Amino acid sequence: MSASSGPGHSVVILLLDWRQPNQIWRMLGLCSVGGIDEKGSELMVGCGLCRRPLLARRDSARIWLQPQGALASVPG
């Protein structure tokens, strides 16, 4: 097993890339896309293609690290 794989590495990556750095990029994006057409712009379509996997990764990490409801009662 290499040093860059395994469950410990995944947890470190999730903790380093979790909350704070994303807020800066969200604010910059919000300020910079004022007049772009959402439906007809290739830039916005490309951003949508990048956004979906990132949100899936975030939600998967949230379910894994902070399970709620019936999932929280399942032994790990």
mmJSON file of the N, C-alpha and C atoms, coordinates in Angstrom:
{"data_MODEL":{"atom_site":{
"group_PDB":["ATOM","ATOM","ATOM","ATOM","ATOM","ATOM","ATOM","ATOM","ATOM","ATOM","ATOM","ATOM","ATOM","ATOM","ATOM","ATOM","ATOM","ATOM","ATOM","ATOM","ATOM","ATOM","ATOM","ATOM","ATOM","ATOM","ATOM","ATOM","ATOM","ATOM","ATOM","ATOM","ATOM","ATOM","ATOM","ATOM","ATOM","ATOM","ATOM","ATOM","ATOM","ATOM","ATOM","ATOM","ATOM","ATOM","ATOM","ATOM","ATOM","ATOM","ATOM","ATOM","ATOM","ATOM","ATOM","ATOM","ATOM","ATOM","ATOM","ATOM","ATOM","ATOM","ATOM","ATOM","ATOM","ATOM","ATOM","ATOM","ATOM","ATOM","ATOM","ATOM","ATOM","ATOM","ATOM","ATOM","ATOM","ATOM","ATOM","ATOM","ATOM","ATOM","ATOM","ATOM","ATOM","ATOM","ATOM","ATOM","ATOM","ATOM","ATOM","ATOM","ATOM","ATOM","ATOM","ATOM","ATOM","ATOM","ATOM","ATOM","ATOM","ATOM","ATOM","ATOM","ATOM","ATOM","ATOM","ATOM","ATOM","ATOM","ATOM","ATOM","ATOM","ATOM","ATOM","ATOM","ATOM","ATOM","ATOM","ATOM","ATOM","ATOM","ATOM","ATOM","ATOM","ATOM","ATOM","ATOM","ATOM","ATOM","ATOM","ATOM","ATOM","ATOM","ATOM","ATOM","ATOM","ATOM","ATOM","ATOM","ATOM","ATOM","ATOM","ATOM","ATOM","ATOM","ATOM","ATOM","ATOM","ATOM","ATOM","ATOM","ATOM","ATOM","ATOM","ATOM","ATOM","ATOM","ATOM","ATOM","ATOM","ATOM","ATOM","ATOM","ATOM","ATOM","ATOM","ATOM","ATOM","ATOM","ATOM","ATOM","ATOM","ATOM","ATOM","ATOM","ATOM","ATOM","ATOM","ATOM","ATOM","ATOM","ATOM","ATOM","ATOM","ATOM","ATOM","ATOM","ATOM","ATOM","ATOM","ATOM","ATOM","ATOM","ATOM","ATOM","ATOM","ATOM","ATOM","ATOM","ATOM","ATOM","ATOM","ATOM","ATOM","ATOM","ATOM","ATOM","ATOM","ATOM","ATOM","ATOM","ATOM","ATOM","ATOM","ATOM","ATOM","ATOM","ATOM","ATOM","ATOM","ATOM","ATOM","ATOM","ATOM","ATOM","ATOM","ATOM"],
"id":[1,2,3,4,5,6,7,8,9,10,11,12,13,14,15,16,17,18,19,20,21,22,23,24,25,26,27,28,29,30,31,32,33,34,35,36,37,38,39,40,41,42,43,44,45,46,47,48,49,50,51,52,53,54,55,56,57,58,59,60,61,62,63,64,65,66,67,68,69,70,71,72,73,74,75,76,77,78,79,80,81,82,83,84,85,86,87,88,89,90,91,92,93,94,95,96,97,98,99,100,101,102,103,104,105,106,107,108,109,110,111,112,113,114,115,116,117,118,119,120,121,122,123,124,125,126,127,128,129,130,131,132,133,134,135,136,137,138,139,140,141,142,143,144,145,146,147,148,149,150,151,152,153,154,155,156,157,158,159,160,161,162,163,164,165,166,167,168,169,170,171,172,173,174,175,176,177,178,179,180,181,182,183,184,185,186,187,188,189,190,191,192,193,194,195,196,197,198,199,200,201,202,203,204,205,206,207,208,209,210,211,212,213,214,215,216,217,218,219,220,221,222,223,224,225,226,227,228],
"type_symbol":["N","C","C","N","C","C","N","C","C","N","C","C","N","C","C","N","C","C","N","C","C","N","C","C","N","C","C","N","C","C","N","C","C","N","C","C","N","C","C","N","C","C","N","C","C","N","C","C","N","C","C","N","C","C","N","C","C","N","C","C","N","C","C","N","C","C","N","C","C","N","C","C","N","C","C","N","C","C","N","C","C","N","C","C","N","C","C","N","C","C","N","C","C","N","C","C","N","C","C","N","C","C","N","C","C","N","C","C","N","C","C","N","C","C","N","C","C","N","C","C","N","C","C","N","C","C","N","C","C","N","C","C","N","C","C","N","C","C","N","C","C","N","C","C","N","C","C","N","C","C","N","C","C","N","C","C","N","C","C","N","C","C","N","C","C","N","C","C","N","C","C","N","C","C","N","C","C","N","C","C","N","C","C","N","C","C","N","C","C","N","C","C","N","C","C","N","C","C","N","C","C","N","C","C","N","C","C","N","C","C","N","C","C","N","C","C","N","C","C","N","C","C","N","C","C","N","C","C"],
"label_atom_id":["N","CA","C","N","CA","C","N","CA","C","N","CA","C","N","CA","C","N","CA","C","N","CA","C","N","CA","C","N","CA","C","N","CA","C","N","CA","C","N","CA","C","N","CA","C","N","CA","C","N","CA","C","N","CA","C","N","CA","C","N","CA","C","N","CA","C","N","CA","C","N","CA","C","N","CA","C","N","CA","C","N","CA","C","N","CA","C","N","CA","C","N","CA","C","N","CA","C","N","CA","C","N","CA","C","N","CA","C","N","CA","C","N","CA","C","N","CA","C","N","CA","C","N","CA","C","N","CA","C","N","CA","C","N","CA","C","N","CA","C","N","CA","C","N","CA","C","N","CA","C","N","CA","C","N","CA","C","N","CA","C","N","CA","C","N","CA","C","N","CA","C","N","CA","C","N","CA","C","N","CA","C","N","CA","C","N","CA","C","N","CA","C","N","CA","C","N","CA","C","N","CA","C","N","CA","C","N","CA","C","N","CA","C","N","CA","C","N","CA","C","N","CA","C","N","CA","C","N","CA","C","N","CA","C","N","CA","C","N","CA","C","N","CA","C","N","CA","C","N","CA","C","N","CA","C","N","CA","C","N","CA","C","N","CA","C"],
"label_alt_id":[null,null,null,null,null,null,null,null,null,null,null,null,null,null,null,null,null,null,null,null,null,null,null,null,null,null,null,null,null,null,null,null,null,null,null,null,null,null,null,null,null,null,null,null,null,null,null,null,null,null,null,null,null,null,null,null,null,null,null,null,null,null,null,null,null,null,null,null,null,null,null,null,null,null,null,null,null,null,null,null,null,null,null,null,null,null,null,null,null,null,null,null,null,null,null,null,null,null,null,null,null,null,null,null,null,null,null,null,null,null,null,null,null,null,null,null,null,null,null,null,null,null,null,null,null,null,null,null,null,null,null,null,null,null,null,null,null,null,null,null,null,null,null,null,null,null,null,null,null,null,null,null,null,null,null,null,null,null,null,null,null,null,null,null,null,null,null,null,null,null,null,null,null,null,null,null,null,null,null,null,null,null,null,null,null,null,null,null,null,null,null,null,null,null,null,null,null,null,null,null,null,null,null,null,null,null,null,null,null,null,null,null,null,null,null,null,null,null,null,null,null,null,null,null,null,null,null,null],
"label_comp_id":["MET","MET","MET","SER","SER","SER","ALA","ALA","ALA","SER","SER","SER","SER","SER","SER","GLY","GLY","GLY","PRO","PRO","PRO","GLY","GLY","GLY","HIS","HIS","HIS","SER","SER","SER","VAL","VAL","VAL","VAL","VAL","VAL","ILE","ILE","ILE","LEU","LEU","LEU","LEU","LEU","LEU","LEU","LEU","LEU","ASP","ASP","ASP","TRP","TRP","TRP","ARG","ARG","ARG","GLN","GLN","GLN","PRO","PRO","PRO","ASN","ASN","ASN","GLN","GLN","GLN","ILE","ILE","ILE","TRP","TRP","TRP","ARG","ARG","ARG","MET","MET","MET","LEU","LEU","LEU","GLY","GLY","GLY","LEU","LEU","LEU","CYS","CYS","CYS","SER","SER","SER","VAL","VAL","VAL","GLY","GLY","GLY","GLY","GLY","GLY","ILE","ILE","ILE","ASP","ASP","ASP","GLU","GLU","GLU","LYS","LYS","LYS","GLY","GLY","GLY","SER","SER","SER","GLU","GLU","GLU","LEU","LEU","LEU","MET","MET","MET","VAL","VAL","VAL","GLY","GLY","GLY","CYS","CYS","CYS","GLY","GLY","GLY","LEU","LEU","LEU","CYS","CYS","CYS","ARG","ARG","ARG","ARG","ARG","ARG","PRO","PRO","PRO","LEU","LEU","LEU","LEU","LEU","LEU","ALA","ALA","ALA","ARG","ARG","ARG","ARG","ARG","ARG","ASP","ASP","ASP","SER","SER","SER","ALA","ALA","ALA","ARG","ARG","ARG","ILE","ILE","ILE","TRP","TRP","TRP","LEU","LEU","LEU","GLN","GLN","GLN","PRO","PRO","PRO","GLN","GLN","GLN","GLY","GLY","GLY","ALA","ALA","ALA","LEU","LEU","LEU","ALA","ALA","ALA","SER","SER","SER","VAL","VAL","VAL","PRO","PRO","PRO","GLY","GLY","GLY"],
"label_asym_id":["A","A","A","A","A","A","A","A","A","A","A","A","A","A","A","A","A","A","A","A","A","A","A","A","A","A","A","A","A","A","A","A","A","A","A","A","A","A","A","A","A","A","A","A","A","A","A","A","A","A","A","A","A","A","A","A","A","A","A","A","A","A","A","A","A","A","A","A","A","A","A","A","A","A","A","A","A","A","A","A","A","A","A","A","A","A","A","A","A","A","A","A","A","A","A","A","A","A","A","A","A","A","A","A","A","A","A","A","A","A","A","A","A","A","A","A","A","A","A","A","A","A","A","A","A","A","A","A","A","A","A","A","A","A","A","A","A","A","A","A","A","A","A","A","A","A","A","A","A","A","A","A","A","A","A","A","A","A","A","A","A","A","A","A","A","A","A","A","A","A","A","A","A","A","A","A","A","A","A","A","A","A","A","A","A","A","A","A","A","A","A","A","A","A","A","A","A","A","A","A","A","A","A","A","A","A","A","A","A","A","A","A","A","A","A","A","A","A","A","A","A","A","A","A","A","A","A","A"],
"label_entity_id":["1","1","1","1","1","1","1","1","1","1","1","1","1","1","1","1","1","1","1","1","1","1","1","1","1","1","1","1","1","1","1","1","1","1","1","1","1","1","1","1","1","1","1","1","1","1","1","1","1","1","1","1","1","1","1","1","1","1","1","1","1","1","1","1","1","1","1","1","1","1","1","1","1","1","1","1","1","1","1","1","1","1","1","1","1","1","1","1","1","1","1","1","1","1","1","1","1","1","1","1","1","1","1","1","1","1","1","1","1","1","1","1","1","1","1","1","1","1","1","1","1","1","1","1","1","1","1","1","1","1","1","1","1","1","1","1","1","1","1","1","1","1","1","1","1","1","1","1","1","1","1","1","1","1","1","1","1","1","1","1","1","1","1","1","1","1","1","1","1","1","1","1","1","1","1","1","1","1","1","1","1","1","1","1","1","1","1","1","1","1","1","1","1","1","1","1","1","1","1","1","1","1","1","1","1","1","1","1","1","1","1","1","1","1","1","1","1","1","1","1","1","1","1","1","1","1","1","1"],
"label_seq_id":[1,1,1,2,2,2,3,3,3,4,4,4,5,5,5,6,6,6,7,7,7,8,8,8,9,9,9,10,10,10,11,11,11,12,12,12,13,13,13,14,14,14,15,15,15,16,16,16,17,17,17,18,18,18,19,19,19,20,20,20,21,21,21,22,22,22,23,23,23,24,24,24,25,25,25,26,26,26,27,27,27,28,28,28,29,29,29,30,30,30,31,31,31,32,32,32,33,33,33,34,34,34,35,35,35,36,36,36,37,37,37,38,38,38,39,39,39,40,40,40,41,41,41,42,42,42,43,43,43,44,44,44,45,45,45,46,46,46,47,47,47,48,48,48,49,49,49,50,50,50,51,51,51,52,52,52,53,53,53,54,54,54,55,55,55,56,56,56,57,57,57,58,58,58,59,59,59,60,60,60,61,61,61,62,62,62,63,63,63,64,64,64,65,65,65,66,66,66,67,67,67,68,68,68,69,69,69,70,70,70,71,71,71,72,72,72,73,73,73,74,74,74,75,75,75,76,76,76],
"pdbx_PDB_ins_code":[null,null,null,null,null,null,null,null,null,null,null,null,null,null,null,null,null,null,null,null,null,null,null,null,null,null,null,null,null,null,null,null,null,null,null,null,null,null,null,null,null,null,null,null,null,null,null,null,null,null,null,null,null,null,null,null,null,null,null,null,null,null,null,null,null,null,null,null,null,null,null,null,null,null,null,null,null,null,null,null,null,null,null,null,null,null,null,null,null,null,null,null,null,null,null,null,null,null,null,null,null,null,null,null,null,null,null,null,null,null,null,null,null,null,null,null,null,null,null,null,null,null,null,null,null,null,null,null,null,null,null,null,null,null,null,null,null,null,null,null,null,null,null,null,null,null,null,null,null,null,null,null,null,null,null,null,null,null,null,null,null,null,null,null,null,null,null,null,null,null,null,null,null,null,null,null,null,null,null,null,null,null,null,null,null,null,null,null,null,null,null,null,null,null,null,null,null,null,null,null,null,null,null,null,null,null,null,null,null,null,null,null,null,null,null,null,null,null,null,null,null,null,null,null,null,null,null,null],
"Cartn_x":[0.849,0.0,0.889,0.588,1.396,0.985,1.784,1.52,0.332,-0.077,-1.157,-2.492,-2.651,-3.937,-4.326,-5.562,-6.045,-7.025,-7.73,-8.757,-8.2,-7.0,-6.428,-6.174,-5.698,-5.438,-6.74,-7.804,-9.095,-9.624,-9.492,-9.977,-9.188,-7.878,-7.05,-7.468,-7.684,-8.109,-9.464,-10.399,-11.717,-11.626,-10.787,-10.67,-9.987,-8.997,-8.296,-9.13,-9.976,-10.715,-12.206,-12.552,-13.95,-14.723,-14.518,-15.409,-14.805,-13.858,-13.426,-12.924,-12.072,-11.599,-12.728,-13.797,-14.896,-15.638,-15.717,-16.467,-15.839,-14.529,-13.845,-14.208,-14.159,-14.461,-15.925,-16.81,-18.231,-18.468,-17.839,-18.009,-17.418,-16.232,-15.637,-16.505,-17.048,-17.934,-19.199,-19.751,-20.977,-20.754,-19.599,-19.295,-18.963,-18.451,-17.949,-18.953,-20.068,-20.975,-22.274,-22.221,-23.43,-24.241,-23.631,-24.386,-24.33,-23.952,-23.84,-25.194,-25.565,-26.801,-26.628,-27.484,-27.318,-27.58,-28.524,-28.908,-28.065,-27.663,-27.006,-25.49,-24.908,-23.473,-22.758,-21.741,-20.945,-20.181,-19.799,-19.106,-19.984,-21.249,-22.142,-22.463,-22.563,-22.78,-21.569,-20.378,-19.163,-19.08,-19.486,-19.491,-20.487,-21.609,-22.597,-22.062,-21.277,-20.69,-19.648,-18.987,-18.018,-18.706,-19.802,-20.473,-21.116,-21.733,-22.458,-21.566,-20.409,-19.558,-19.015,-18.748,-18.26,-19.325,-20.57,-21.644,-21.874,-21.751,-21.902,-20.802,-19.58,-18.467,-18.722,-19.193,-19.463,-20.552,-21.625,-22.725,-22.325,-21.525,-21.049,-20.178,-19.312,-18.462,-19.297,-20.308,-21.171,-21.919,-22.411,-23.112,-22.141,-20.919,-19.928,-19.415,-19.145,-18.563,-19.6,-20.802,-21.83,-23.17,-23.289,-24.566,-25.675,-26.885,-28.018,-29.182,-30.117,-31.311,-31.01,-31.657,-31.482,-30.063,-29.398,-28.023,-27.068,-27.358,-26.492,-26.527,-27.616,-27.736,-27.087,-26.652,-26.008,-24.585,-24.183,-22.806,-21.792,-20.687,-19.682,-18.711],
"Cartn_y":[-1.182,0.0,1.238,2.164,3.374,4.356,5.381,6.368,7.263,7.301,8.206,7.492,6.332,5.653,5.134,4.705,4.163,5.096,4.598,5.41,6.618,6.516,7.656,8.832,8.541,9.591,10.287,9.524,10.104,11.046,10.662,11.508,12.814,12.739,13.947,14.879,14.345,15.165,15.818,15.063,15.625,16.743,16.563,17.588,18.844,18.696,19.858,20.62,19.925,20.523,20.598,20.922,20.79,22.086,23.032,24.179,25.503,26.003,27.378,27.73,26.94,27.351,27.518,26.753,26.839,28.167,28.764,30.013,31.153,31.198,32.24,32.127,30.905,30.711,30.981,30.666,30.964,32.466,33.234,34.686,35.286,34.818,35.309,34.954,33.759,33.352,34.171,34.443,35.232,36.645,37.219,38.573,38.635,37.547,37.605,37.187,36.575,36.053,36.839,38.109,38.925,38.917,39.055,39.187,37.993,36.834,35.653,34.972,34.632,33.899,32.461,32.024,30.716,29.561,29.688,28.566,28.472,29.601,29.57,29.638,29.799,29.985,28.647,28.414,27.196,27.199,28.362,28.47,27.961,28.347,27.922,26.435,25.898,24.457,23.699,24.177,23.551,23.626,24.757,24.891,23.922,23.723,22.765,21.344,21.025,19.686,19.467,20.509,20.393,20.426,21.166,21.355,20.063,19.308,18.119,17.098,16.722,15.761,16.324,17.627,18.213,18.171,18.433,18.353,16.918,15.972,14.562,14.142,14.605,14.295,14.88,16.125,16.777,16.039,15.67,14.992,13.599,12.899,11.571,11.678,12.668,12.86,13.222,14.014,14.409,13.192,12.331,11.125,10.194,10.102,9.195,9.692,10.987,11.533,11.897,12.309,12.736,12.09,10.779,10.136,10.597,10.708,11.155,10.195,10.238,9.419,7.939,7.108,5.659,5.236,5.979,5.642,5.779,6.691,6.892,5.709,4.95,3.821,2.545,2.54,1.354,1.274,0.118,0.012,0.079,0.777,1.001,-0.101],
"Cartn_z":[0.0,0.0,0.0,-0.859,-0.942,0.156,0.332,1.381,1.054,-0.2,-0.588,-0.737,-0.152,-0.245,1.125,1.224,2.484,3.151,4.163,4.809,5.556,6.112,6.828,5.903,4.704,3.716,3.316,3.147,2.752,3.82,5.073,6.164,6.205,6.017,6.024,4.894,3.698,2.558,2.839,3.39,3.695,4.723,5.731,6.758,6.238,5.374,4.835,3.814,3.078,1.968,2.291,3.528,3.869,3.754,4.588,4.646,4.172,4.89,4.728,3.333,2.691,1.364,0.347,0.493,-0.469,-0.394,0.769,0.917,0.113,0.058,-0.711,-2.184,-2.732,-4.155,-4.459,-3.531,-3.735,-3.846,-2.974,-3.007,-4.289,-4.687,-5.93,-7.131,-7.15,-8.239,-8.276,-7.127,-7.054,-7.582,-7.275,-7.723,-9.216,-9.782,-11.158,-12.225,-11.891,-12.92,-13.018,-12.754,-12.744,-14.024,-15.199,-16.435,-17.37,-16.905,-17.774,-17.888,-19.132,-19.391,-18.903,-17.996,-17.377,-18.333,-19.232,-20.092,-21.359,-21.934,-23.226,-23.177,-22.024,-21.913,-21.743,-22.572,-22.436,-21.12,-20.644,-19.363,-18.228,-18.222,-17.155,-17.241,-18.456,-18.617,-18.071,-18.375,-17.851,-16.343,-15.783,-14.322,-13.694,-14.357,-13.854,-13.867,-14.894,-14.975,-13.879,-13.441,-12.344,-10.99,-10.899,-9.619,-9.111,-9.983,-9.535,-8.839,-9.397,-8.664,-7.35,-7.304,-6.064,-4.968,-5.344,-4.362,-3.915,-4.834,-4.466,-3.501,-3.742,-2.844,-1.46,-1.43,-0.15,0.619,-0.079,0.593,1.053,0.254,0.659,1.904,1.943,3.115,4.336,4.157,5.275,5.832,4.945,5.391,6.112,5.608,6.183,7.533,7.633,8.856,9.919,9.501,10.446,10.106,10.264,9.928,10.879,10.345,11.14,10.951,11.862,11.762,11.929,11.11,11.203,10.872,10.019,9.65,10.823,11.739,12.904,13.865,13.864,14.786,14.261,13.023,12.451,12.983,13.531,14.04,12.909,13.161,12.147,12.073],
"occupancy":[1.0,1.0,1.0,1.0,1.0,1.0,1.0,1.0,1.0,1.0,1.0,1.0,1.0,1.0,1.0,1.0,1.0,1.0,1.0,1.0,1.0,1.0,1.0,1.0,1.0,1.0,1.0,1.0,1.0,1.0,1.0,1.0,1.0,1.0,1.0,1.0,1.0,1.0,1.0,1.0,1.0,1.0,1.0,1.0,1.0,1.0,1.0,1.0,1.0,1.0,1.0,1.0,1.0,1.0,1.0,1.0,1.0,1.0,1.0,1.0,1.0,1.0,1.0,1.0,1.0,1.0,1.0,1.0,1.0,1.0,1.0,1.0,1.0,1.0,1.0,1.0,1.0,1.0,1.0,1.0,1.0,1.0,1.0,1.0,1.0,1.0,1.0,1.0,1.0,1.0,1.0,1.0,1.0,1.0,1.0,1.0,1.0,1.0,1.0,1.0,1.0,1.0,1.0,1.0,1.0,1.0,1.0,1.0,1.0,1.0,1.0,1.0,1.0,1.0,1.0,1.0,1.0,1.0,1.0,1.0,1.0,1.0,1.0,1.0,1.0,1.0,1.0,1.0,1.0,1.0,1.0,1.0,1.0,1.0,1.0,1.0,1.0,1.0,1.0,1.0,1.0,1.0,1.0,1.0,1.0,1.0,1.0,1.0,1.0,1.0,1.0,1.0,1.0,1.0,1.0,1.0,1.0,1.0,1.0,1.0,1.0,1.0,1.0,1.0,1.0,1.0,1.0,1.0,1.0,1.0,1.0,1.0,1.0,1.0,1.0,1.0,1.0,1.0,1.0,1.0,1.0,1.0,1.0,1.0,1.0,1.0,1.0,1.0,1.0,1.0,1.0,1.0,1.0,1.0,1.0,1.0,1.0,1.0,1.0,1.0,1.0,1.0,1.0,1.0,1.0,1.0,1.0,1.0,1.0,1.0,1.0,1.0,1.0,1.0,1.0,1.0,1.0,1.0,1.0,1.0,1.0,1.0,1.0,1.0,1.0,1.0,1.0,1.0],
"B_iso_or_equiv":[0.0,0.0,0.0,0.0,0.0,0.0,0.0,0.0,0.0,0.0,0.0,0.0,0.0,0.0,0.0,0.0,0.0,0.0,0.0,0.0,0.0,0.0,0.0,0.0,0.0,0.0,0.0,0.0,0.0,0.0,0.0,0.0,0.0,0.0,0.0,0.0,0.0,0.0,0.0,0.0,0.0,0.0,0.0,0.0,0.0,0.0,0.0,0.0,0.0,0.0,0.0,0.0,0.0,0.0,0.0,0.0,0.0,0.0,0.0,0.0,0.0,0.0,0.0,0.0,0.0,0.0,0.0,0.0,0.0,0.0,0.0,0.0,0.0,0.0,0.0,0.0,0.0,0.0,0.0,0.0,0.0,0.0,0.0,0.0,0.0,0.0,0.0,0.0,0.0,0.0,0.0,0.0,0.0,0.0,0.0,0.0,0.0,0.0,0.0,0.0,0.0,0.0,0.0,0.0,0.0,0.0,0.0,0.0,0.0,0.0,0.0,0.0,0.0,0.0,0.0,0.0,0.0,0.0,0.0,0.0,0.0,0.0,0.0,0.0,0.0,0.0,0.0,0.0,0.0,0.0,0.0,0.0,0.0,0.0,0.0,0.0,0.0,0.0,0.0,0.0,0.0,0.0,0.0,0.0,0.0,0.0,0.0,0.0,0.0,0.0,0.0,0.0,0.0,0.0,0.0,0.0,0.0,0.0,0.0,0.0,0.0,0.0,0.0,0.0,0.0,0.0,0.0,0.0,0.0,0.0,0.0,0.0,0.0,0.0,0.0,0.0,0.0,0.0,0.0,0.0,0.0,0.0,0.0,0.0,0.0,0.0,0.0,0.0,0.0,0.0,0.0,0.0,0.0,0.0,0.0,0.0,0.0,0.0,0.0,0.0,0.0,0.0,0.0,0.0,0.0,0.0,0.0,0.0,0.0,0.0,0.0,0.0,0.0,0.0,0.0,0.0,0.0,0.0,0.0,0.0,0.0,0.0,0.0,0.0,0.0,0.0,0.0,0.0],
"pdbx_formal_charge":[null,null,null,null,null,null,null,null,null,null,null,null,null,null,null,null,null,null,null,null,null,null,null,null,null,null,null,null,null,null,null,null,null,null,null,null,null,null,null,null,null,null,null,null,null,null,null,null,null,null,null,null,null,null,null,null,null,null,null,null,null,null,null,null,null,null,null,null,null,null,null,null,null,null,null,null,null,null,null,null,null,null,null,null,null,null,null,null,null,null,null,null,null,null,null,null,null,null,null,null,null,null,null,null,null,null,null,null,null,null,null,null,null,null,null,null,null,null,null,null,null,null,null,null,null,null,null,null,null,null,null,null,null,null,null,null,null,null,null,null,null,null,null,null,null,null,null,null,null,null,null,null,null,null,null,null,null,null,null,null,null,null,null,null,null,null,null,null,null,null,null,null,null,null,null,null,null,null,null,null,null,null,null,null,null,null,null,null,null,null,null,null,null,null,null,null,null,null,null,null,null,null,null,null,null,null,null,null,null,null,null,null,null,null,null,null,null,null,null,null,null,null,null,null,null,null,null,null],
"auth_seq_id":[1,1,1,2,2,2,3,3,3,4,4,4,5,5,5,6,6,6,7,7,7,8,8,8,9,9,9,10,10,10,11,11,11,12,12,12,13,13,13,14,14,14,15,15,15,16,16,16,17,17,17,18,18,18,19,19,19,20,20,20,21,21,21,22,22,22,23,23,23,24,24,24,25,25,25,26,26,26,27,27,27,28,28,28,29,29,29,30,30,30,31,31,31,32,32,32,33,33,33,34,34,34,35,35,35,36,36,36,37,37,37,38,38,38,39,39,39,40,40,40,41,41,41,42,42,42,43,43,43,44,44,44,45,45,45,46,46,46,47,47,47,48,48,48,49,49,49,50,50,50,51,51,51,52,52,52,53,53,53,54,54,54,55,55,55,56,56,56,57,57,57,58,58,58,59,59,59,60,60,60,61,61,61,62,62,62,63,63,63,64,64,64,65,65,65,66,66,66,67,67,67,68,68,68,69,69,69,70,70,70,71,71,71,72,72,72,73,73,73,74,74,74,75,75,75,76,76,76],
"auth_comp_id":["MET","MET","MET","SER","SER","SER","ALA","ALA","ALA","SER","SER","SER","SER","SER","SER","GLY","GLY","GLY","PRO","PRO","PRO","GLY","GLY","GLY","HIS","HIS","HIS","SER","SER","SER","VAL","VAL","VAL","VAL","VAL","VAL","ILE","ILE","ILE","LEU","LEU","LEU","LEU","LEU","LEU","LEU","LEU","LEU","ASP","ASP","ASP","TRP","TRP","TRP","ARG","ARG","ARG","GLN","GLN","GLN","PRO","PRO","PRO","ASN","ASN","ASN","GLN","GLN","GLN","ILE","ILE","ILE","TRP","TRP","TRP","ARG","ARG","ARG","MET","MET","MET","LEU","LEU","LEU","GLY","GLY","GLY","LEU","LEU","LEU","CYS","CYS","CYS","SER","SER","SER","VAL","VAL","VAL","GLY","GLY","GLY","GLY","GLY","GLY","ILE","ILE","ILE","ASP","ASP","ASP","GLU","GLU","GLU","LYS","LYS","LYS","GLY","GLY","GLY","SER","SER","SER","GLU","GLU","GLU","LEU","LEU","LEU","MET","MET","MET","VAL","VAL","VAL","GLY","GLY","GLY","CYS","CYS","CYS","GLY","GLY","GLY","LEU","LEU","LEU","CYS","CYS","CYS","ARG","ARG","ARG","ARG","ARG","ARG","PRO","PRO","PRO","LEU","LEU","LEU","LEU","LEU","LEU","ALA","ALA","ALA","ARG","ARG","ARG","ARG","ARG","ARG","ASP","ASP","ASP","SER","SER","SER","ALA","ALA","ALA","ARG","ARG","ARG","ILE","ILE","ILE","TRP","TRP","TRP","LEU","LEU","LEU","GLN","GLN","GLN","PRO","PRO","PRO","GLN","GLN","GLN","GLY","GLY","GLY","ALA","ALA","ALA","LEU","LEU","LEU","ALA","ALA","ALA","SER","SER","SER","VAL","VAL","VAL","PRO","PRO","PRO","GLY","GLY","GLY"],
"auth_asym_id":["A","A","A","A","A","A","A","A","A","A","A","A","A","A","A","A","A","A","A","A","A","A","A","A","A","A","A","A","A","A","A","A","A","A","A","A","A","A","A","A","A","A","A","A","A","A","A","A","A","A","A","A","A","A","A","A","A","A","A","A","A","A","A","A","A","A","A","A","A","A","A","A","A","A","A","A","A","A","A","A","A","A","A","A","A","A","A","A","A","A","A","A","A","A","A","A","A","A","A","A","A","A","A","A","A","A","A","A","A","A","A","A","A","A","A","A","A","A","A","A","A","A","A","A","A","A","A","A","A","A","A","A","A","A","A","A","A","A","A","A","A","A","A","A","A","A","A","A","A","A","A","A","A","A","A","A","A","A","A","A","A","A","A","A","A","A","A","A","A","A","A","A","A","A","A","A","A","A","A","A","A","A","A","A","A","A","A","A","A","A","A","A","A","A","A","A","A","A","A","A","A","A","A","A","A","A","A","A","A","A","A","A","A","A","A","A","A","A","A","A","A","A","A","A","A","A","A","A"],
"auth_atom_id":["N","CA","C","N","CA","C","N","CA","C","N","CA","C","N","CA","C","N","CA","C","N","CA","C","N","CA","C","N","CA","C","N","CA","C","N","CA","C","N","CA","C","N","CA","C","N","CA","C","N","CA","C","N","CA","C","N","CA","C","N","CA","C","N","CA","C","N","CA","C","N","CA","C","N","CA","C","N","CA","C","N","CA","C","N","CA","C","N","CA","C","N","CA","C","N","CA","C","N","CA","C","N","CA","C","N","CA","C","N","CA","C","N","CA","C","N","CA","C","N","CA","C","N","CA","C","N","CA","C","N","CA","C","N","CA","C","N","CA","C","N","CA","C","N","CA","C","N","CA","C","N","CA","C","N","CA","C","N","CA","C","N","CA","C","N","CA","C","N","CA","C","N","CA","C","N","CA","C","N","CA","C","N","CA","C","N","CA","C","N","CA","C","N","CA","C","N","CA","C","N","CA","C","N","CA","C","N","CA","C","N","CA","C","N","CA","C","N","CA","C","N","CA","C","N","CA","C","N","CA","C","N","CA","C","N","CA","C","N","CA","C","N","CA","C","N","CA","C","N","CA","C","N","CA","C","N","CA","C","N","CA","C","N","CA","C"],
"pdbx_PDB_model_num":[1,1,1,1,1,1,1,1,1,1,1,1,1,1,1,1,1,1,1,1,1,1,1,1,1,1,1,1,1,1,1,1,1,1,1,1,1,1,1,1,1,1,1,1,1,1,1,1,1,1,1,1,1,1,1,1,1,1,1,1,1,1,1,1,1,1,1,1,1,1,1,1,1,1,1,1,1,1,1,1,1,1,1,1,1,1,1,1,1,1,1,1,1,1,1,1,1,1,1,1,1,1,1,1,1,1,1,1,1,1,1,1,1,1,1,1,1,1,1,1,1,1,1,1,1,1,1,1,1,1,1,1,1,1,1,1,1,1,1,1,1,1,1,1,1,1,1,1,1,1,1,1,1,1,1,1,1,1,1,1,1,1,1,1,1,1,1,1,1,1,1,1,1,1,1,1,1,1,1,1,1,1,1,1,1,1,1,1,1,1,1,1,1,1,1,1,1,1,1,1,1,1,1,1,1,1,1,1,1,1,1,1,1,1,1,1,1,1,1,1,1,1,1,1,1,1,1,1]
}}}
